[in-house]
Amino acid sequence: MAKIRQDLLERVREVENVFIPMEDGCLIAARLFLPVDAEEHPAPAILEYIPYRKRDFMRERDEPIHRYFAAHGYASVRVDVRGSGDSGGVLRDEYSEEELADGVEIIRWISEQSWCDGNVGMMGISWGGFNALQVAALRPPALKAVISLCASDDRYSDDAHYMGGCLLNENLQWGAILMTYNALPPDPAIVGEKWRSMWLERLDEATAFPAEWMLHPWRDAYWQRGSVSEDLKAIDIPVYAVGGWADGYSSAVPRLLAGLPGPKKGLVGPWAHNFPHNGVPGPSIGFLQEAIRWWDHWLRGEKTGIMDEPVYRVWLQESVRPAPSYEERPGRWVAERSWPSSRIVSRRWFLDRGQLRDQAPQSELAVSIASPQATGVVSGEWCAFGAEGEMPLDQRPDDGRSVTWDSEPLEDRFEILGAPVVELDLSADAPAALVAVRLNDVAPDGASTRVTYGLLNLTHRDSHEEPAPLIPGTRYRIRVQLNDIAHAFPAGHRFRVAVSSAYWPIAWPSPTPVRLTLTEGTSSLSLPIRPPDPDDDRLTPFAEPEVAPGSEHKPMRPLPMKRVVERDLTTNELRYTLSGDGGEFGGHAMADLEDIELRLGYQLTKRHRVIPNDPLSASSELVQSVDMIRPDWEIKIESTVKLSSAADHLDFTAELRASEGGKEVRLRSWSLKIPRQLF
């Protein structure tokens, strides 16, 4: 747990809200955290620019970070994206051209303020990590450096929507949450009487985000816009890319290191989708001190030594027993001076008769798999956030629904760092199919821990831009790159490759039951072997985590997170249900924000259903409710979003209900048939 530095508050002056005027007249809301002497001694500025309501829901998260930066001599600016929080306008999509153009204007405005010395850095996690990279590619003159956490350079291939061309269930979940969150009004205490007209405009212009994203199942111009991977050379300022092995975006860090032309650093810990000073699984680190070292170097020109250290530093995880959550992952920090690293050696094993062999066998053998649709039920969440029950469980149930190959028990320990690759010669009996590939660490007693995994929509075998149907019975050579990882396999353990034709509820099922036939002998696994490096023992330790104080949130009404998997033995339907507060209030339905006299409430229920022998039985549903309450003001947003299968389309329905003082003011509904375009 981070140390709270109470002494830092006396160094900070705060402005609850200022409006930044855009060229089109829209007012963008910002909260300022300034050094107390910034007017007399202008400071470099740090911008965080996201749609997650600086005034209320993110208040508790924001203050310990931005007050910390201000106390260390930086003007820290927290901004609501257009159409969110207290900002004017309408938010129509992620990372719109309008949002990025606003970002450039905001940076210019910051650089011209009396409390800023003209130098600006940009930092953000998730959405804020994405748009920091995207704004950097536009090269606003005052922007000098970026810290991007838990974000991606590629909006199609490595985001919450698609993975290897497979539709992720996360697309529905994240889109439903954004749709609900974005229906909340601005605060009358900030924007005044116009709050209601601003709110009604948001409701009337609301977007069914999951459907919008499903209408682009291929990597078309829609996804290329905003994907900085299209031209990484456009980013010519220093970038510090940070991620976690339990996060959904860790593979973007090594890609950025390999492709960015300018100064860069990469850091990946054991963490889920959160800041490293709150990192779960632990160990957490003094990330804010690390950020100050970065800012001091690039915004102040001070010699902090941060650029003398290795470019890529990661937590190399030791083998663990499978568990639904971990407080800490045992391991150690290791580093590479360059990335890609010439020290990493690829070693290949061939898939042969259930075994992983060093040498290619003399003969080929065909093996087939038609996985039940429930394969993947122990997969955990696509992206963990640090809550209980998110991690992959013992993989033996999914291993039993897959075809697997095991190594011999290891005589000696070895370590990997990078992206494992599995190459398969296979055919399918249907024109559309997916393949899921897992790399597991198998203990002597048989317990199977997932190390990493990858997915591929087989119609995307040659291209995400121009997929092509499979010809049933035709043999293809396909390549599945698994997510990057750093892991140590102990002596006495085995490593396992598991291949399945389904991975629910992570990925949406193919439209028909599929049988894959794989050719052993020519199919293989390649692992990135990292040899020991004595310099690892000489790495500078990270400081212990510390933060500035934040506002008190008084939790109310316990609402613990529950995750339940059950099977109806009459219908054979498998149901996965998650319910709780979504992690908003630490297992409570509501919280009081006493300093702004506001009570907030949030509840979420997520349900996935499938019958193992029927891919068209798959369905997902999210039900949410949000409350904002003052004695003279009461807002409630309720939403239900559903997705179900048909042979040639997906049925998407959504309902969004907004109430004021118990009276419904808007009811929006959507019903769309999403064409199945080779998925």
C-alpha positions as CSV (number, residue, x, y, z in Angstrom):
1,M,0.0,0.0,0.0
2,A,1.4,3.4,-1.0
3,K,2.6,5.7,1.7
4,I,0.4,8.9,1.9
5,R,2.5,12.0,2.1
6,Q,0.4,14.5,4.1
7,D,3.2,17.0,4.0
8,L,2.7,17.5,0.3
9,L,-0.6,19.3,0.6
10,E,0.9,22.6,1.7
11,R,2.9,22.8,-1.5
12,V,-0.2,22.7,-3.8
13,R,-2.8,25.2,-4.9
14,E,-5.9,23.8,-6.6
15,V,-8.5,25.3,-8.9
16,E,-11.6,23.1,-8.9
17,N,-12.5,24.0,-12.5
18,V,-11.5,26.2,-15.4
19,F,-12.9,26.2,-18.9
20,I,-10.6,26.0,-21.8
21,P,-12.1,27.6,-24.9
22,M,-11.8,25.7,-28.2
23,E,-11.8,27.5,-31.5
24,D,-15.3,26.4,-32.3
25,G,-16.6,27.9,-29.0
26,C,-16.8,24.6,-27.0
27,L,-15.7,24.9,-23.4
28,I,-13.5,22.1,-22.2
29,A,-13.4,21.6,-18.4
30,A,-10.1,21.2,-16.5
31,R,-9.1,20.9,-12.9
32,L,-5.7,22.5,-12.0
33,F,-3.2,21.3,-9.4
34,L,-0.5,23.9,-9.2
35,P,2.7,24.5,-7.2
36,V,1.9,27.3,-4.7
37,D,4.5,29.5,-6.3
38,A,3.7,28.8,-9.9
39,E,2.6,32.3,-10.7
40,E,5.9,33.7,-9.5
41,H,8.0,30.8,-10.9
42,P,6.2,29.2,-13.9
43,A,6.5,25.4,-14.0
44,P,6.4,22.7,-16.6
45,A,2.9,21.2,-17.0
46,I,1.6,17.6,-17.1
47,L,-1.7,16.9,-18.9
48,E,-4.0,14.0,-18.4
49,Y,-6.9,14.1,-20.9
50,I,-9.7,11.4,-20.5
51,P,-13.5,11.1,-20.5
52,Y,-13.7,9.8,-17.0
53,R,-15.3,12.6,-15.0
54,K,-12.6,14.6,-13.0
55,R,-15.3,16.0,-10.7
56,D,-16.7,12.9,-9.1
57,F,-16.1,9.3,-10.2
58,M,-12.3,9.7,-10.7
59,R,-11.8,12.3,-7.9
60,E,-10.4,9.7,-5.5
61,R,-8.0,8.3,-8.1
62,D,-6.9,11.7,-9.5
63,E,-5.9,13.7,-6.4
64,P,-3.1,11.5,-5.1
65,I,-1.4,11.6,-8.5
66,H,-1.9,15.2,-9.6
67,R,-1.3,16.6,-6.1
68,Y,1.9,14.7,-6.0
69,F,3.1,16.1,-9.3
70,A,2.1,19.7,-8.2
71,A,4.0,19.2,-4.9
72,H,7.1,18.4,-6.9
73,G,7.0,21.5,-9.0
74,Y,4.7,20.7,-11.9
75,A,1.5,22.3,-13.0
76,S,-0.8,19.2,-13.3
77,V,-3.9,19.6,-15.5
78,R,-6.7,17.1,-15.5
79,V,-9.1,17.5,-18.4
80,D,-12.5,16.0,-19.3
81,V,-12.7,15.1,-23.0
82,R,-15.3,17.0,-25.1
83,G,-18.8,15.6,-24.3
84,S,-17.8,14.0,-20.9
85,G,-17.8,15.2,-17.3
86,D,-18.2,19.0,-17.2
87,S,-17.0,19.7,-20.8
88,G,-19.3,20.9,-23.5
89,G,-20.2,19.1,-26.7
90,V,-20.8,15.4,-27.4
91,L,-18.5,12.4,-27.3
92,R,-19.2,10.4,-30.4
93,D,-16.4,7.8,-30.3
94,E,-13.0,6.9,-29.0
95,Y,-10.1,9.1,-30.1
96,S,-12.1,11.1,-32.7
97,E,-10.3,13.6,-34.9
98,E,-12.2,16.2,-32.9
99,E,-10.8,14.9,-29.6
100,L,-7.2,14.9,-30.9
101,A,-7.6,18.4,-32.3
102,D,-8.9,19.5,-29.0
103,G,-5.9,17.9,-27.4
104,V,-3.5,20.0,-29.5
105,E,-5.4,23.2,-28.6
106,I,-5.4,22.3,-24.9
107,I,-1.6,21.8,-24.9
108,R,-1.2,25.2,-26.6
109,W,-3.5,26.9,-24.1
110,I,-1.6,25.3,-21.2
111,S,1.7,26.4,-22.5
112,E,0.5,30.0,-22.7
113,Q,-0.7,30.3,-19.1
114,S,1.2,32.4,-16.6
115,W,1.8,29.4,-14.4
116,C,3.4,27.4,-17.2
117,D,7.0,27.8,-18.5
118,G,5.9,26.6,-21.9
119,N,6.9,22.9,-21.6
120,V,4.2,20.3,-21.4
121,G,4.2,16.5,-20.8
122,M,1.3,14.2,-21.3
123,M,0.5,11.1,-19.2
124,G,-2.4,8.7,-19.1
125,I,-3.5,5.2,-18.4
126,S,-5.8,3.3,-20.9
127,W,-7.7,5.9,-22.8
128,G,-5.2,8.6,-21.6
129,G,-2.3,6.4,-22.7
130,F,-3.8,5.9,-26.2
131,N,-4.5,9.6,-26.8
132,A,-1.2,10.7,-25.4
133,L,0.5,8.7,-28.2
134,Q,-2.0,9.9,-30.8
135,V,-1.6,13.6,-29.8
136,A,2.2,13.2,-29.8
137,A,2.0,12.0,-33.4
138,L,0.4,15.4,-34.2
139,R,3.5,17.1,-32.9
140,P,2.1,20.1,-30.9
141,P,5.2,22.2,-30.4
142,A,4.9,22.5,-26.6
143,L,4.6,18.8,-26.0
144,K,8.0,17.5,-25.0
145,A,7.5,14.0,-23.6
146,V,4.9,11.3,-22.9
147,I,4.2,8.6,-20.3
148,S,1.7,6.1,-21.8
149,L,0.4,3.3,-19.5
150,C,-1.7,0.3,-20.3
151,A,-2.4,1.4,-23.9
152,S,-1.8,0.3,-27.4
153,D,-0.3,1.5,-30.7
154,D,-2.8,-0.5,-32.7
155,R,-6.6,0.1,-32.2
156,Y,-7.6,-3.1,-34.1
157,S,-5.0,-5.8,-33.5
158,D,-4.4,-5.0,-29.8
159,D,-7.3,-3.4,-28.1
160,A,-10.6,-4.3,-26.4
161,H,-12.4,-5.0,-29.6
162,Y,-10.7,-7.7,-31.6
163,M,-7.8,-10.1,-31.0
164,G,-6.3,-11.8,-34.0
165,G,-9.4,-10.9,-35.9
166,C,-11.7,-12.6,-33.3
167,L,-14.5,-10.5,-31.7
168,L,-13.8,-10.1,-28.0
169,N,-16.6,-10.1,-25.5
170,E,-14.7,-7.2,-24.0
171,N,-16.0,-5.1,-26.9
172,L,-19.6,-5.5,-25.6
173,Q,-18.6,-4.9,-22.0
174,W,-16.4,-1.9,-22.5
175,G,-18.8,-0.3,-25.0
176,A,-21.8,-0.8,-22.7
177,I,-19.9,0.8,-19.8
178,L,-18.8,3.8,-22.0
179,M,-22.3,4.2,-23.3
180,T,-23.7,4.3,-19.7
181,Y,-21.0,6.4,-18.3
182,N,-21.3,8.9,-21.1
183,A,-25.0,9.4,-20.4
184,L,-24.3,11.1,-17.1
185,P,-24.8,14.9,-16.8
186,P,-22.3,17.6,-16.1
187,D,-22.4,18.9,-12.5
188,P,-24.8,21.9,-12.0
189,A,-22.3,23.2,-9.4
190,I,-19.8,23.6,-12.2
191,V,-21.7,24.5,-15.3
192,G,-24.7,26.2,-13.8
193,E,-28.3,26.2,-15.2
194,K,-27.3,24.9,-18.6
195,W,-26.5,21.5,-17.2
196,R,-29.8,20.1,-18.2
197,S,-29.6,21.2,-21.9
198,M,-26.1,19.8,-22.0
199,W,-27.3,16.5,-20.5
200,L,-30.2,16.2,-22.9
201,E,-27.9,16.8,-25.9
202,R,-25.7,14.0,-24.7
203,L,-28.7,11.6,-24.3
204,D,-30.2,12.6,-27.7
205,E,-26.8,12.1,-29.4
206,A,-25.9,8.9,-27.5
207,T,-24.0,6.3,-29.5
208,A,-24.4,2.5,-29.1
209,F,-20.6,2.0,-29.0
210,P,-20.4,-1.8,-29.1
211,A,-22.5,-1.9,-32.3
212,E,-20.4,0.8,-33.9
213,W,-17.2,-1.2,-33.3
214,M,-18.8,-4.4,-34.5
215,L,-19.6,-2.8,-37.8
216,H,-15.9,-2.7,-38.5
217,P,-14.7,-6.4,-38.1
218,W,-11.7,-5.9,-40.3
219,R,-8.7,-3.6,-40.0
220,D,-10.1,-0.9,-42.2
221,A,-9.6,2.9,-42.3
222,Y,-11.8,3.2,-39.2
223,W,-9.2,1.4,-37.1
224,Q,-6.1,2.7,-38.9
225,R,-7.1,6.3,-37.8
226,G,-5.6,6.7,-34.4
227,S,-3.4,3.6,-34.6
228,V,0.0,5.2,-34.2
229,S,1.5,1.9,-35.4
230,E,0.6,3.1,-38.9
231,D,3.5,5.6,-38.6
232,L,5.5,5.4,-35.4
233,K,8.1,7.7,-36.9
234,A,5.5,10.6,-36.5
235,I,6.2,10.4,-32.7
236,D,9.5,12.3,-32.4
237,I,9.4,13.0,-28.7
238,P,10.5,10.8,-25.8
239,V,8.0,8.1,-24.7
240,Y,7.9,6.0,-21.5
241,A,5.6,3.0,-22.2
242,V,4.4,1.1,-19.1
243,G,2.3,-2.0,-18.7
244,G,1.6,-5.1,-16.7
245,W,1.6,-8.8,-17.5
246,A,-2.0,-9.2,-16.1
247,D,-3.2,-6.2,-18.3
248,G,-4.6,-6.6,-21.7
249,Y,-2.0,-4.3,-23.4
250,S,1.4,-5.5,-22.3
251,S,2.5,-6.5,-25.8
252,A,2.3,-2.9,-27.0
253,V,5.3,-2.0,-24.8
254,P,7.9,-4.0,-26.7
255,R,6.4,-3.1,-30.0
256,L,6.7,0.6,-29.2
257,L,10.3,0.1,-28.1
258,A,11.1,-1.7,-31.4
259,G,9.4,1.0,-33.5
260,L,9.7,4.4,-32.0
261,P,12.5,6.5,-33.5
262,G,13.3,8.7,-30.6
263,P,14.3,8.3,-26.9
264,K,12.2,5.7,-25.2
265,K,11.9,3.4,-22.2
266,G,9.7,0.4,-21.4
267,L,8.5,-1.0,-18.1
268,V,6.3,-4.0,-17.5
269,G,5.5,-5.3,-14.0
270,P,3.2,-8.1,-12.8
271,W,0.3,-5.6,-12.5
272,A,-3.2,-5.6,-13.9
273,H,-4.8,-2.5,-15.6
274,N,-3.8,0.1,-13.0
275,F,-1.0,2.5,-12.0
276,P,2.1,0.8,-10.7
277,H,2.1,2.6,-7.4
278,N,-1.3,0.7,-6.8
279,G,0.0,-2.3,-8.7
280,V,-1.9,-5.5,-8.2
281,P,-0.7,-8.2,-8.3
282,G,2.3,-6.8,-6.5
283,P,4.9,-5.8,-5.9
284,S,3.9,-2.2,-6.5
285,I,6.6,0.4,-7.0
286,G,7.2,4.1,-6.4
287,F,5.9,4.9,-9.9
288,L,5.2,8.6,-9.1
289,Q,8.9,9.0,-8.1
290,E,9.9,7.3,-11.4
291,A,7.6,9.6,-13.3
292,I,9.2,12.7,-11.6
293,R,12.6,11.4,-12.7
294,W,11.3,11.2,-16.3
295,W,9.7,14.6,-16.2
296,D,12.7,16.2,-14.5
297,H,14.9,14.9,-17.3
298,W,12.8,15.8,-20.3
299,L,10.9,18.9,-19.0
300,R,13.5,20.5,-16.8
301,G,16.7,19.2,-18.4
302,E,18.0,17.8,-15.2
303,K,20.4,14.9,-15.0
304,T,18.4,12.2,-13.2
305,G,20.2,9.2,-14.7
306,I,16.9,7.7,-16.0
307,M,18.2,7.5,-19.6
308,D,21.4,5.8,-18.5
309,E,19.4,2.8,-17.4
310,P,18.4,-0.1,-19.6
311,V,15.7,0.6,-22.2
312,Y,13.4,-2.3,-21.2
313,R,12.8,-3.4,-17.6
314,V,10.4,-6.2,-16.7
315,W,9.2,-8.3,-13.8
316,L,10.3,-11.9,-14.6
317,Q,7.6,-14.0,-13.0
318,E,8.3,-17.2,-11.2
319,S,6.0,-20.2,-11.5
320,V,2.9,-20.1,-9.3
321,R,0.0,-22.3,-8.6
322,P,-3.1,-21.3,-10.5
323,A,-5.4,-19.0,-8.4
324,P,-8.3,-16.7,-9.0
325,S,-6.2,-13.7,-7.8
326,Y,-2.7,-12.9,-6.4
327,E,-1.7,-10.3,-3.9
328,E,1.9,-10.6,-5.3
329,R,3.6,-12.5,-8.0
330,P,7.0,-13.8,-7.0
331,G,9.8,-12.9,-9.3
332,R,12.6,-10.4,-9.9
333,W,13.4,-7.3,-12.0
334,V,15.4,-8.0,-15.1
335,A,16.4,-5.6,-18.0
336,E,17.7,-5.5,-21.5
337,R,19.9,-2.6,-22.9
338,S,18.1,-2.7,-26.2
339,W,14.9,-4.1,-27.7
340,P,14.7,-6.3,-29.6
341,S,17.5,-7.8,-27.7
342,S,20.3,-9.7,-29.4
343,R,20.6,-11.7,-26.2
344,I,17.2,-13.4,-26.7
345,V,17.5,-16.7,-28.6
346,S,14.5,-18.4,-30.2
347,R,14.3,-22.1,-29.5
348,R,12.0,-24.4,-31.4
349,W,10.1,-27.5,-30.4
350,F,8.0,-29.7,-32.7
351,L,4.5,-30.9,-31.9
352,D,4.5,-34.7,-32.2
353,R,2.2,-37.3,-30.8
354,G,1.3,-35.3,-27.7
355,Q,4.9,-34.4,-27.0
356,L,7.1,-31.3,-27.6
357,R,10.3,-32.6,-29.2
358,D,13.7,-30.9,-30.0
359,Q,14.0,-32.6,-33.4
360,A,11.5,-32.7,-36.2
361,P,10.0,-36.2,-36.4
362,Q,10.4,-38.4,-39.5
363,S,6.7,-38.7,-40.2
364,E,3.6,-36.6,-40.0
365,L,0.4,-37.4,-38.1
366,A,-3.0,-35.8,-38.2
367,V,-4.8,-35.0,-35.0
368,S,-8.2,-33.2,-34.8
369,I,-10.1,-31.2,-32.2
370,A,-13.7,-29.9,-32.1
371,S,-13.8,-28.1,-28.8
372,P,-17.0,-27.6,-26.8
373,Q,-18.1,-24.0,-26.8
374,A,-17.5,-23.8,-23.1
375,T,-13.7,-24.1,-23.7
376,G,-12.3,-21.0,-22.0
377,V,-14.5,-21.0,-18.9
378,V,-11.3,-20.9,-16.7
379,S,-9.6,-18.3,-18.8
380,G,-10.2,-15.3,-16.4
381,E,-10.8,-11.8,-17.8
382,W,-9.3,-10.6,-21.0
383,C,-8.0,-7.6,-19.0
384,A,-7.6,-7.8,-15.3
385,F,-8.2,-4.6,-13.2
386,G,-6.9,-5.9,-9.8
387,A,-10.2,-7.3,-8.5
388,E,-10.7,-10.7,-7.0
389,G,-11.4,-13.6,-9.4
390,E,-10.0,-12.2,-12.6
391,M,-7.0,-14.4,-13.1
392,P,-6.9,-17.7,-15.1
393,L,-7.8,-20.7,-13.0
394,D,-6.3,-24.2,-13.2
395,Q,-6.2,-24.9,-17.0
396,R,-6.9,-28.6,-16.8
397,P,-10.7,-28.2,-17.6
398,D,-9.8,-26.3,-20.7
399,D,-6.8,-28.5,-21.5
400,G,-9.2,-31.5,-21.5
401,R,-11.3,-29.7,-24.2
402,S,-8.2,-29.0,-26.3
403,V,-5.5,-31.0,-28.0
404,T,-2.2,-30.7,-26.0
405,W,1.5,-31.3,-26.3
406,D,3.8,-31.5,-23.3
407,S,7.6,-31.2,-22.9
408,E,9.5,-33.8,-20.9
409,P,10.0,-32.7,-17.2
410,L,12.7,-30.0,-17.3
411,E,16.1,-31.0,-16.1
412,D,17.1,-27.3,-15.6
413,R,15.2,-24.1,-15.1
414,F,14.9,-21.7,-18.1
415,E,13.4,-18.3,-18.5
416,I,11.6,-16.6,-21.4
417,L,11.1,-13.0,-22.3
418,G,9.2,-12.0,-25.4
419,A,6.4,-13.4,-27.6
420,P,6.1,-17.2,-28.0
421,V,5.0,-18.2,-31.5
422,V,3.1,-21.3,-32.5
423,E,3.1,-22.4,-36.2
424,L,0.4,-24.9,-37.2
425,D,-0.3,-26.8,-40.3
426,L,-4.1,-27.2,-40.2
427,S,-7.3,-27.5,-42.0
428,A,-10.9,-26.8,-41.0
429,D,-14.2,-28.3,-42.0
430,A,-16.0,-24.9,-42.2
431,P,-15.3,-21.6,-44.1
432,A,-15.0,-19.6,-40.8
433,A,-13.2,-20.8,-37.7
434,L,-10.9,-19.6,-34.9
435,V,-8.0,-21.1,-33.1
436,A,-6.9,-20.4,-29.5
437,V,-3.4,-21.3,-28.4
438,R,-2.2,-21.4,-24.8
439,L,1.2,-21.9,-23.3
440,N,0.9,-23.5,-19.8
441,D,3.3,-24.3,-17.0
442,V,2.5,-27.8,-15.7
443,A,3.5,-28.7,-12.1
444,P,4.6,-32.2,-11.2
445,D,1.1,-32.9,-9.7
446,G,-0.6,-31.8,-12.9
447,A,-1.7,-28.3,-12.0
448,S,-1.7,-26.2,-15.2
449,T,-1.1,-22.5,-15.0
450,R,-1.6,-20.4,-18.1
451,V,1.5,-18.4,-18.9
452,T,0.2,-16.6,-22.1
453,Y,-2.1,-17.2,-25.0
454,G,-3.1,-16.0,-28.5
455,L,-6.1,-16.1,-30.8
456,L,-6.5,-16.1,-34.6
457,N,-9.6,-15.9,-36.7
458,L,-8.4,-18.3,-39.4
459,T,-10.1,-16.2,-42.2
460,H,-7.5,-13.6,-41.2
461,R,-4.6,-16.0,-41.6
462,D,-3.0,-13.8,-44.3
463,S,-4.4,-10.3,-43.6
464,H,-6.6,-8.4,-41.1
465,E,-7.4,-5.9,-43.9
466,E,-8.5,-8.5,-46.5
467,P,-9.7,-11.8,-44.8
468,A,-10.7,-14.7,-47.0
469,P,-12.9,-17.7,-46.2
470,L,-11.3,-21.1,-45.5
471,I,-11.7,-23.8,-48.1
472,P,-12.9,-26.8,-46.0
473,G,-10.3,-29.6,-46.0
474,T,-7.5,-27.4,-47.4
475,R,-4.3,-27.3,-45.4
476,Y,-2.9,-24.0,-44.4
477,R,0.2,-22.9,-42.6
478,I,-0.8,-20.4,-39.9
479,R,1.2,-18.4,-37.3
480,V,-0.2,-17.5,-33.9
481,Q,1.9,-15.0,-31.9
482,L,1.1,-15.2,-28.2
483,N,1.1,-12.2,-25.8
484,D,4.5,-11.1,-24.6
485,I,5.5,-12.5,-21.2
486,A,8.5,-12.9,-18.9
487,H,8.3,-16.3,-17.1
488,A,10.6,-18.8,-15.4
489,F,9.8,-22.5,-15.9
490,P,11.3,-24.5,-12.9
491,A,13.2,-27.7,-13.1
492,G,10.8,-30.7,-12.8
493,H,7.9,-28.8,-14.5
494,R,6.6,-29.3,-18.0
495,F,5.5,-26.7,-20.5
496,R,2.4,-27.4,-22.5
497,V,0.9,-26.1,-25.8
498,A,-2.9,-26.4,-25.8
499,V,-4.9,-25.7,-29.0
500,S,-8.7,-25.3,-29.1
501,S,-11.3,-24.3,-31.7
502,A,-13.3,-22.2,-29.1
503,Y,-12.4,-19.8,-26.3
504,W,-15.6,-18.6,-24.6
505,P,-16.3,-16.1,-23.0
506,I,-13.1,-14.3,-24.1
507,A,-13.9,-14.6,-27.9
508,W,-17.2,-14.8,-29.8
509,P,-17.8,-18.3,-31.2
510,S,-17.6,-19.2,-34.9
511,P,-21.0,-19.5,-36.5
512,T,-20.9,-23.3,-36.8
513,P,-19.3,-26.1,-34.8
514,V,-15.8,-26.5,-36.2
515,R,-13.4,-29.4,-36.4
516,L,-9.7,-28.5,-36.8
517,T,-7.3,-31.0,-38.1
518,L,-3.6,-30.3,-37.3
519,T,-0.6,-31.9,-38.8
520,E,1.9,-33.0,-36.1
521,G,5.6,-33.1,-37.0
522,T,5.5,-29.9,-39.1
523,S,3.8,-27.8,-36.5
524,S,6.0,-26.1,-33.8
525,L,6.4,-23.9,-30.8
526,S,9.2,-21.3,-30.6
527,L,10.1,-19.7,-27.2
528,P,12.2,-16.6,-26.7
529,I,14.8,-17.9,-24.3
530,R,16.5,-15.3,-22.1
531,P,20.0,-16.3,-20.8
532,P,21.0,-15.1,-17.3
533,D,22.5,-11.6,-17.0
534,P,24.6,-10.7,-14.0
535,D,23.7,-7.0,-14.6
536,D,20.2,-7.8,-13.3
537,D,21.5,-7.8,-9.8
538,R,22.9,-4.3,-10.2
539,L,19.6,-2.7,-11.3
540,T,18.7,0.4,-9.3
541,P,15.8,-0.5,-7.0
542,F,12.5,1.3,-7.4
543,A,11.5,3.5,-4.5
544,E,8.6,2.4,-2.3
545,P,5.2,3.7,-3.5
546,E,4.0,7.0,-2.2
547,V,1.2,9.4,-3.1
548,A,-0.3,12.7,-2.0
549,P,-3.5,12.6,0.0
550,G,-6.8,12.3,-1.7
551,S,-10.4,13.1,-0.8
552,E,-12.2,10.9,1.6
553,H,-14.9,8.6,-0.1
554,K,-17.2,7.2,2.5
555,P,-18.3,3.8,1.3
556,M,-22.0,2.8,1.8
557,R,-24.0,-0.5,1.4
558,P,-21.6,-3.5,1.0
559,L,-21.8,-5.0,-2.5
560,P,-19.0,-7.6,-2.8
561,M,-17.9,-8.7,-6.3
562,K,-19.3,-12.2,-7.1
563,R,-18.3,-14.4,-10.0
564,V,-20.4,-17.6,-10.5
565,V,-20.1,-20.3,-13.1
566,E,-23.0,-22.8,-13.2
567,R,-24.4,-25.4,-15.5
568,D,-28.0,-26.3,-16.0
569,L,-28.0,-30.1,-16.1
570,T,-31.4,-30.1,-17.9
571,T,-30.5,-27.9,-20.8
572,N,-26.7,-28.3,-20.6
573,E,-26.4,-24.5,-20.7
574,L,-23.3,-23.0,-19.0
575,R,-23.8,-19.6,-17.4
576,Y,-21.1,-17.2,-16.1
577,T,-22.4,-14.3,-14.0
578,L,-20.4,-11.4,-12.5
579,S,-22.1,-8.9,-10.2
580,G,-20.9,-6.1,-8.0
581,D,-19.8,-2.5,-8.0
582,G,-17.4,-3.0,-10.9
583,G,-14.5,-2.0,-8.6
584,E,-15.7,1.6,-8.3
585,F,-16.2,1.8,-4.5
586,G,-14.2,-1.1,-3.1
587,G,-17.1,-3.6,-2.8
588,H,-19.8,-1.1,-1.9
589,A,-22.9,0.0,-3.9
590,M,-22.5,3.7,-3.1
591,A,-20.0,6.2,-1.8
592,D,-20.3,9.7,-0.3
593,L,-18.0,12.4,-1.7
594,E,-18.4,14.7,1.3
595,D,-16.2,17.5,0.0
596,I,-18.5,18.1,-3.0
597,E,-21.7,16.9,-1.2
598,L,-22.5,14.2,-3.7
599,R,-23.5,10.6,-3.3
600,L,-22.5,8.2,-6.1
601,G,-23.8,4.7,-6.8
602,Y,-22.9,2.1,-9.4
603,Q,-23.9,-1.5,-9.9
604,L,-23.1,-3.9,-12.7
605,T,-24.3,-7.4,-13.7
606,K,-22.7,-9.3,-16.5
607,R,-24.0,-12.6,-17.9
608,H,-22.5,-15.0,-20.5
609,R,-24.4,-18.0,-21.7
610,V,-23.6,-20.9,-24.1
611,I,-24.6,-24.5,-24.7
612,P,-21.4,-26.5,-25.3
613,N,-22.5,-28.1,-28.6
614,D,-24.2,-25.1,-30.1
615,P,-22.2,-21.9,-31.0
616,L,-25.4,-20.1,-31.9
617,S,-26.6,-20.4,-28.3
618,A,-23.9,-17.9,-27.2
619,S,-25.2,-14.7,-25.7
620,S,-23.9,-11.9,-23.4
621,E,-25.7,-9.2,-21.4
622,L,-24.7,-6.3,-19.3
623,V,-27.1,-4.5,-16.9
624,Q,-25.9,-1.3,-15.2
625,S,-27.3,1.4,-13.0
626,V,-25.7,4.7,-11.9
627,D,-26.9,7.2,-9.3
628,M,-25.9,10.7,-8.5
629,I,-27.6,12.2,-5.5
630,R,-27.8,15.5,-3.7
631,P,-30.6,16.7,-1.4
632,D,-32.0,18.8,-4.3
633,W,-30.8,16.8,-7.3
634,E,-31.1,13.1,-8.2
635,I,-30.0,11.5,-11.4
636,K,-30.3,7.8,-12.4
637,I,-29.0,6.1,-15.5
638,E,-30.0,2.5,-16.2
639,S,-28.9,0.4,-19.2
640,T,-29.2,-3.1,-20.6
641,V,-27.1,-4.2,-23.5
642,K,-27.4,-7.7,-25.1
643,L,-25.7,-9.6,-27.9
644,S,-26.8,-13.0,-29.3
645,S,-26.0,-15.2,-32.3
646,A,-27.5,-16.1,-35.6
647,A,-25.9,-17.9,-38.5
648,D,-25.3,-14.8,-40.6
649,H,-25.5,-12.0,-38.1
650,L,-25.4,-11.0,-34.5
651,D,-28.5,-9.5,-32.8
652,F,-27.6,-6.4,-30.8
653,T,-30.1,-4.7,-28.5
654,A,-29.6,-1.8,-26.0
655,E,-31.8,0.3,-23.8
656,L,-30.7,3.5,-22.0
657,R,-33.0,5.1,-19.5
658,A,-32.3,8.4,-17.8
659,S,-34.3,9.8,-14.9
660,E,-34.3,13.0,-12.9
661,G,-35.9,13.1,-9.5
662,G,-37.5,9.7,-10.1
663,K,-39.1,10.9,-13.4
664,E,-37.9,9.4,-16.7
665,V,-36.6,12.1,-19.0
666,R,-35.2,10.0,-21.9
667,L,-35.5,6.4,-23.1
668,R,-33.2,5.4,-25.9
669,S,-33.2,2.0,-27.5
670,W,-31.3,0.3,-30.3
671,S,-31.9,-2.9,-32.2
672,L,-29.5,-3.9,-34.9
673,K,-28.5,-6.9,-36.9
674,I,-24.7,-6.9,-37.2
675,P,-23.6,-8.8,-40.4
676,R,-21.2,-11.7,-39.7
677,Q,-18.3,-10.8,-42.0
678,L,-16.1,-13.9,-41.7
679,F,-16.3,-14.2,-37.9
